[in-house]
């Protein structure tokens, strides 16, 4: 999904949203990264890209008896840099995917994330991302709250 977003009731700069699903097979993942490079070439200002990239950026985002291959993570980091993306971080559970197996067969990873460029971050500088547990899926929900203004005082209640 790749769309331009603009609120009709506000004089806000349009921005781009991409909902992304990365190639599940590691040996074919370069197709996903080439597709992101192609999207980057399309005219855009602010850009938010979120979804299941099926890859981690760093070793600590992967929990398993076996280490994640460094070349896979490096290829992902390279396309993130190429697109001038920044990771918006997260609150909540650190891993967004769990294979639900027991013992040494258990694998957890942060495969789902939210990336944005600097122009988007200047439009929504107080945005936040939360990982929310789910009983319906082996993935966590990823909720992005877009905020252009700071909420200085927390509501009471």
C-alpha positions as CSV (number, residue, x, y, z in Angstrom):
1,X,0.0,0.0,0.0
2,X,1.5,3.3,-1.0
3,X,-0.7,6.4,-0.7
4,X,-0.5,10.2,-0.2
5,X,-2.3,11.5,2.9
6,X,-3.9,14.9,3.4
7,X,-6.6,16.0,5.8
8,X,-9.4,17.9,4.0
9,X,-10.2,20.0,7.1
10,X,-6.6,21.2,7.7
11,X,-4.0,23.1,5.7
12,X,-1.5,20.4,6.3
13,X,1.4,19.4,4.0
14,X,0.5,16.1,2.3
15,X,2.7,13.1,3.3
16,X,3.2,9.6,2.1
17,X,2.3,6.4,3.8
18,X,3.6,3.0,2.8
19,X,2.3,-0.2,4.4
20,X,5.0,-2.8,3.7
21,X,5.4,-6.5,3.8
22,X,8.9,-7.9,3.3
23,X,9.7,-11.1,1.4
24,X,9.5,-14.0,3.8
25,X,12.4,-16.0,2.2
26,X,15.7,-14.5,3.2
27,X,17.3,-15.4,-0.2
28,X,14.7,-13.3,-2.0
29,X,14.6,-10.4,0.4
30,X,16.7,-8.3,-1.9
31,X,13.5,-7.9,-4.0
32,X,11.9,-6.1,-1.1
33,X,14.9,-3.8,-0.6
34,X,14.9,-3.0,-4.4
35,X,11.2,-2.2,-4.2
36,X,11.8,0.2,-1.3
37,X,14.6,1.9,-3.4
38,X,12.1,2.2,-6.3
39,X,9.5,3.8,-4.0
40,X,12.1,6.2,-2.7
41,X,12.7,7.4,-6.3
42,X,9.0,8.5,-6.6
43,X,8.5,12.1,-5.6
44,X,7.7,12.5,-2.0
45,X,8.1,14.9,1.0
46,X,7.2,13.4,4.4
47,X,7.2,9.6,4.3
48,X,6.1,7.0,6.9
49,X,6.7,3.4,6.1
50,X,5.5,0.7,8.5
51,X,4.8,-3.0,8.4
52,X,6.4,-6.5,8.6
53,X,9.8,-6.2,7.0
54,X,10.6,-9.8,7.9
55,X,14.1,-8.7,9.0
56,X,15.8,-7.2,12.0
57,X,18.3,-4.4,11.9
58,X,20.5,-5.5,14.8
59,X,21.4,-8.8,16.5
60,X,19.8,-7.8,19.8
61,X,16.4,-7.6,17.9
62,X,16.6,-11.4,17.4
63,X,16.3,-14.1,20.2
64,X,17.1,-17.6,19.2
65,X,19.5,-20.5,19.7
66,X,21.0,-19.5,16.3
67,X,22.3,-16.1,15.5
68,X,20.7,-14.2,12.6
69,X,23.1,-13.9,9.6
70,X,24.8,-10.5,9.6
71,X,24.5,-10.1,5.9
72,X,20.7,-10.1,6.1
73,X,20.6,-7.4,8.7
74,X,23.2,-5.4,6.9
75,X,21.2,-5.4,3.7
76,X,18.2,-4.1,5.6
77,X,20.2,-1.3,7.3
78,X,21.6,-0.3,3.9
79,X,18.1,0.2,2.4
80,X,17.0,2.1,5.5
81,X,20.0,4.4,5.1
82,X,19.4,4.7,1.3
83,X,15.8,5.9,1.9
84,X,16.9,8.3,4.7
85,X,14.7,6.5,7.2
86,X,14.8,6.7,10.9
87,X,13.4,4.1,13.2
88,X,10.6,5.6,15.4
89,X,11.4,3.2,18.2
90,X,8.7,1.6,20.3
91,X,7.2,1.1,23.7
92,X,6.0,-2.2,25.0
93,X,7.3,-5.7,24.4
94,X,10.6,-5.7,22.5
95,X,9.9,-8.5,20.0
96,X,7.0,-8.2,17.5
97,X,7.0,-11.8,16.4
98,X,7.2,-15.1,18.3
99,X,7.1,-18.6,16.7
100,X,5.4,-19.8,19.9
101,X,7.6,-22.9,20.2
102,X,9.1,-24.1,23.5
103,X,12.7,-24.3,24.7
104,X,15.6,-24.0,22.2
105,X,13.1,-24.0,19.3
106,X,11.7,-20.6,20.4
107,X,12.5,-17.7,18.1
108,X,11.5,-14.1,18.7
109,X,12.3,-11.1,16.6
110,X,11.5,-7.4,16.0
111,X,10.3,-7.9,12.4
112,X,7.6,-5.2,12.5
113,X,8.5,-1.5,12.7
114,X,7.8,2.1,11.8
115,X,10.3,4.1,9.7
116,X,10.0,7.8,8.7
117,X,12.1,10.4,7.0
118,X,13.1,13.7,8.5
119,X,10.4,15.7,6.7
120,X,7.7,13.4,8.2
121,X,9.3,13.7,11.6
122,X,9.1,17.5,11.4
123,X,5.4,17.3,10.7
124,X,4.7,14.8,13.5
125,X,7.6,15.3,15.9
126,X,5.8,13.9,18.9
127,X,4.6,10.7,17.4
128,X,5.1,7.4,19.2
129,X,4.9,3.7,18.5
130,X,3.6,0.9,20.7
131,X,3.9,-2.9,20.4
132,X,0.6,-4.4,21.7
133,X,0.2,-8.0,22.6
134,X,-2.2,-10.1,20.6
135,X,-3.8,-13.5,21.3
136,X,-5.0,-13.8,17.6
137,X,-1.6,-13.8,15.9
138,X,2.1,-14.6,16.4
139,X,2.8,-10.9,15.6
140,X,2.2,-8.0,18.0
141,X,0.1,-5.1,16.8
142,X,2.1,-2.0,16.0
143,X,0.2,1.2,16.8
144,X,1.6,4.5,15.6
145,X,0.1,7.6,17.2
146,X,0.8,10.7,15.0
147,X,1.1,13.9,17.0
148,X,2.3,17.3,15.8
149,X,2.1,18.9,19.2
150,X,3.4,17.9,22.6
151,X,0.9,16.9,25.3
152,X,2.6,18.6,28.1
153,X,0.1,17.6,30.8
154,X,-1.1,14.1,31.1
155,X,-4.8,13.8,31.6
156,X,-5.9,12.7,35.0
157,X,-8.2,9.8,35.5
